[in-house]
Amino acid sequence: MSSVTTHHAAVATRASERTSPRAEALADRLVRGADSLALFAGTLTDVEWETRLLKDGRKIGVIIHHVASVYPIEIQLAQTVATGLPVTGLTPADIDTMNAGHALEHDSPTKEETVSLLRRNSAEAAAAIRALSDEDLDRAVPVSLYGDAPLTCQFVLEDHAVRHSYHHFARIRAALRR
């Protein structure tokens, strides 16, 4: 058993040595935000979970489910940039349409299902970020979502997957005055 444990520790050490410190920091920030949102979600009453945000219109539970649901899409967007392929055909209107569709399809997610999805998808997103090199993070390509501005993978990560939970958490807390 100790040789198996030693082998796993050696593999983990080699993997951590390959991880870019910048990628590790990005992944850690993403996980901290998602964990904070998940912990907060666990404290919400049923009434709070069903409360709609005034300007947004979505229920708080739907918004938290949205954050959990889009990590794979946000990571795919960043990975596209990391490979050097331009992002084409994606507009803010597309994001609005996707978010509206999500809200209709997931109008009443359970707290347990949502927190589980948030933890799972954020962990997978963090692992994908940790797999990126500094060269990947620095690669810049035109991104249609930003008017074809040449943006780095790191920017795309920070503006989407990493920031997403913090952004919505702040709005939820403000709405609930907590």
C-alpha positions, 0 to 999 in steps of 0.5 A: 500500500505504501508503494501505491501511495508513494507512486500517487504522491510522485505523480501529483508532484510531477503534475503540480510542477508542470502547472503554470503558477499563473494557471494555478492562481487563476484556477484557485481564484475560480474555485474560491469564487465558486466555493463562496457562492456554493456556501452562500447558496446553502444558507438561502431560505426557500423564499430567497432561493425563489426571489427574482432579481429586479433588473435581471428578472431571474430567480436567485436559484436560477442564477446560481444554476446558470453560473454552474451550467456555463463553466463548460462553455466558458472554458471551451471559449478560453480553450479555443483562444488558447489553441490560436483559433479566432472566436467567430460568430459569437455575439452578446445577443447570443449570450443573452439568448443562451441565458434566457433559454437556460432560465426557461429550461431550468426555472426551478432547480433544486438547491442540492442539485444546483450546489452539486453542479456548481461544485462539479463544474467549477472543479472541472473548469479549474482542472482545465485551467491548470492544464494551460501553459503560460504560452496558452494564457498569453495567446491572443486572437480576435474574439467576436464577442468583443468586436473582434478585439485580439484578446488573450486566453487569460483575459477571456478566463478572467472576464468569464469563468473566473469572474462569473461567480463573484459577479453574480454573488455580489448582485445576489447579496446586494438584492438580499441585503446580506 
